[in-house]
Amino acid sequence: MTTGRDRIRLRKPTASSVALDLTFLALVGLSVFGFFAIDTKGLKTGPAAAKLLSDLVKMFAHPVAKHFSLAEAIWAMLLTLGLAFLTTLLGAFLAIILSSFAAKNLSKPAVSNALKLLVAFVRAVPTILWVLIFAIGAGLGSVAAVVGMTFHSFAYLLKAYSESFEEVGGDVVEALKASGANWTQIVCQAVVPSSMSYIVSWTFMRFEINFANAVAMGAAAGAGGIGYELFMASGFYFNIGEVGFITYLILFVAILLELGAMRLKARQHVQR
């Protein structure tokens, strides 16, 4: 016989939970419908899969640099890393300035909510769309890529920095105010130093993301670098061996960045 304590309590459905369930069911239904309604243009799955497997073998088993030298490939990779570093640096500089105004324990609720609403909108739009939006005024190229990537990096890092600032207890802030410290002293001498390990970790994570974005921007926005070489090899020359060579180079750099991130986390004792 079950007692009152042994009974399983079911939560009553709320308006938000019902809306979430209906949205999930609608997305599942659209996915299933799209899978069966997609126009394959008479493509035969078997031969297409065999051709894909053959191309992958050629790509990764026989990498070759035909239209550029190894020195040119390294220079293009450095340009891509430079784009990622510049946009991360600019985004971090802007975010560290405004994140103290977005933190609830350091700012007024109206200001904090307004900034968080703004960055939520910016983060909801993919980086490539921001680049294309700024390309209307600046034209496709490195300028639009830098501005668009910086804009999205700023929104991403402002959210991360402000949340790390909010980890500092409100009692600590109140104690500093009671001791006579002004707002600038509280932020610069207490909050930022105590959150520095989080700031460094989040900034490096964004640098890794910006590296991937910089590769895509080189192809989509004409920003140059290794992404542009990948675009030319796959869409212009259609040299599968070159695509494999560039892919190996990107993978090598990505592994180096990941090893650097692991060492950074071990040094800062921060779990991302």
N, C-alpha and C positions, 0 to 999 in steps of 0.2 A: 504494500500500500504506500502510495507516495504522499508525502507531506507537502505543505505549502512551500517549503524551502526547496524541495526537489523538483518542482515544476519549472519547465522552461518558459521563460517570459519572452514573448514575441513583441517587438516594437510595433506600434501602430504606424501604418504608412502615413507619411507627411506629404505635403504638396511638392517639396523639393525632391524627396526620394521617388515619388511617382514620376515626376518630370525626368529625372535621371534614368529610370528604368525604361520609360518610353523612348527617350533619346537613344539609349543603347540598342533597343529592339529595332528602331528605325534604321540605325547605322548598319546593323547586321542584315536587315532586309535589303537595304540598298547595295551592300557588298555582294550578297548572293545574287541579286538581280543583275548587277553589273558583270558578274562572272559569267552568267549564261547569256547575257545580251551583247557582250563585247563583239565587235566586228573584227574577225581575224583575217579578212580579205582572202579567204580560201587557203590560209596557211596550213600546211600539214605538220602536225606536231612532231611526228617521228623524225622526218628528215631535218626539220628545224633544230631539234635537240641534238642530232648527230653533228650538224654543222656547227652549232654552238660549242660542243665538246671539242671538235677539231680546231676551232679558232682559239679556244682557251689553251690547248696544248701548244699551238704555234706561239701564242702570246707569252707564255711563261717558260716554255722549254727552249725557245730560241729568241731571247731578247737581243735587240740590235739597235745601235744608234746610227742611222743612215744620213739624215738630213741635218744633223748637228753633232758637234764633237763633245767629248766628255767635259772639257772645260766650259763649253757653252751651256751644257746641261747643269753643271754646278753653279754657274753664274745665274741661270734662270731660277734655280732653287734658292739661291741667296736672295734674289729679288722677292720671291714669294715669302720667305722668312722675314725679310725686311718689312713687307706690307703687313704681315701678321703682327710683328713687334710694334710697328708704328701705331696701328689702330688700337692695339691693346694698351699701349702707353697713354695715348690721348684719351681713350675711354676711361682708364683708371684715374687719370688726373682729374677729369671732370667729375667722376663718380665720388672720389674721396672728398671733394669739396662740398658736394650737395648731399652726400649720404647722411651727414650729421643733421640736416634739416628733415630727412625722411625717417630718421629713427624716432620712435614714439617717446622714448625716455629722454630725448634731447630737444624735441621740438613740440610745437603746438599741434594738436590733433588735426586741425584743418589743413595745415601746411603738409604734415606727414601724409595724410590721406590723398591730398591732391598730387603730390609727387609720386606716390605709389600707384595711383590710378594712371598717371601719365606713362610711367615706365612699363606698366602692365600692357598698355596699348602698344607701345613701341615693341615690346618683346613678342606680342602676338603676331606681328607682321614679320615674315621671314627676312633674313638679311638680304637676299637677292632682290626682293621687292623694293627695299629701301635704296639699294644701289641703283635700280632702274628708275626709281622716283627722282633721285638726285641727278641721274644721267640726263633728265629732261633739261635741266639748266646747265649742267657742266659738260654734257656729252659723255658717251661711253669712253671709258679709259680709267687711268689710275686715280684721277681726282674723284670721280663718282664712287669708285671702289673704296677709297680711303674714308670719304665722308659717310657713306652708307654703313660700312663696317664699324666705324667709330661710333656712330649713332646707336647701333644695336649693342655694341660692347658697353657703352655708357649705361644703357638701361639695365643690362644684365648685371653689371658690377655694382650699380647703385643699389639694386635689390639685395645682392649678396652682402655688401658692406653694411647697409643699414640694419640688416638682420643680425649681423655679427655685433654691431654696436648695441643692439637691443638686448644682447646676452649679458651686458654689464648691468648688474642689478640696480633698480631704482633707488635702493637705500644707499648705495655707494654714491650715486649722483647727489642725492639729498645731503649726505654727510659732507661732500665736498663743497656744496653750496653753503652749508652751515658754517664751514670753516673759513668762508670768505672768498673762495675761488670763483672767478667769473666764468661765463659760458665758454669763452675761448680757452681758458686754462683747463677746464674740465675735459674739453674735447681733445686738445693737443697733448696734454700731459697725463691724462688718465685713460680716456676711452680708446683713443687710437693706439697707444702703446700696448694696452692689454688685448687688443684685437689684432695685433700685427701679424700673428701667425696665420689667422684666418684670412686676412687680407692678401698675404703672399700666396697662400694656397689657392684661393679663388682667382687671383690674377693669373697665375700660371695655368690654371684650368682654362680660363678664357683664351689665353695665348694658344693653347692646343686647338681650341675650337676655331679661332681665327686663322690658324694655319690651314685647316681644312677648308674654311671659307675662302681663303686667299687662292687656293688651288682652283676652286670653282669660279671665283671672280676672274681669274686669268682667262678662262674659257668663255664665260658668259658675258663679261663686261669689257673684255679686251684690255685687262689691266696688265697683261704681260706675265712674265715668270713661267714657272713650270706648267701651270695650268694652260697657258696659251700653247705651249709646245704639245701638250697632251691633246688639245683640241685640234691642232693642225695634223697631228699624226693619225688621229681617229677619224676626223671629218674631212680633211683635205687630201692628205697623202694616202690615207687608208692603209697605213703600214702597221700591221698587227704586231710585228716584232718591236717596233718603236714604242707602241703602247705598253708592251710588257716591260721594256727597259725603263720607261718613265714610271710605271707602276712600282717596280722594284725600288727605284730611287725614292719615291714618295714614302713607300713602306719603311725603308731604312731610316729616313729622317723621323718618321712618326714613332718608330721604336726608340730612337735616341731621345725624343721628347718625353716619351713615357718613362724611360729610365731616369731621366732628369726629374720628372715629377715624383717618382718613387723615392728618390734620394731626398728630395725636398720635403716630402711628407715625413720621412724618417727623421730628418733633422728638426722639423718644426713640431713633430709629435701631434699632427692634425690628421684626423681621418676625414677624407672628403666624402 
